[in-house]
Amino acid sequence: MSDGGGSEGLLFLTDEQLRKGIEAMFFAYRGFTADPDRILADHAYGRAHHRAVHFINRSPGTTVNNLLSILGVTKQSLNRVLRTLIEDGLVESRVGTADRRERHLFLTEAGAALEQTLSDAQRDRMRAAYRAAGPEAVVGFRRVLEAMMDPDLKAHYASLKERAT
């Protein structure tokens, strides 16, 4: 195939095929984040706020330390984001019952509504792409993404609780 999309060349990928994949990922990421970025801009938030809200929603009660590990940001950076989300009434921070030094994070009703709006935009885009690509491509795409993850991030990914829809 001329676009490098055929399976016959998978073991011998050329630099050009890899470059096309890298560029496709860059542009796909721009599309994937475009809708949430517009929503976040209305609240004067950025992608760090989105990521925090997303992972607090995925694991209600997660600790600040766990969120730091997932997001890979500095404590100062995360505290700035969390302070804004807490002040704006989107996130609630509770002192741990087993360890009072821990802070457990939960979305408020307003935080859950914002997270839903952000995720709906991304789900719509992803659903359309998956439908266009077909079921084998969906499985293959997920395998590629998982193979690209660093081991510690793959462990975080694997540990996320599955939520009923």
ABEGO torsion letter per residue (X at the ends): XAAGABAAAAABBBAAAAAAAAAAAAAAAAAAAAAAAAAAAAAGBBAAAAAAAAAAAABBGBBAAAAAAAAGBBAAAAAAAAAAAAAAGABBBBBBAABAABBBBBBBAAAAAAAAAAAAAAAAAAAAAAAAAEAAAAAAAAAAAAAABBAAAAAAAAABBBBBX
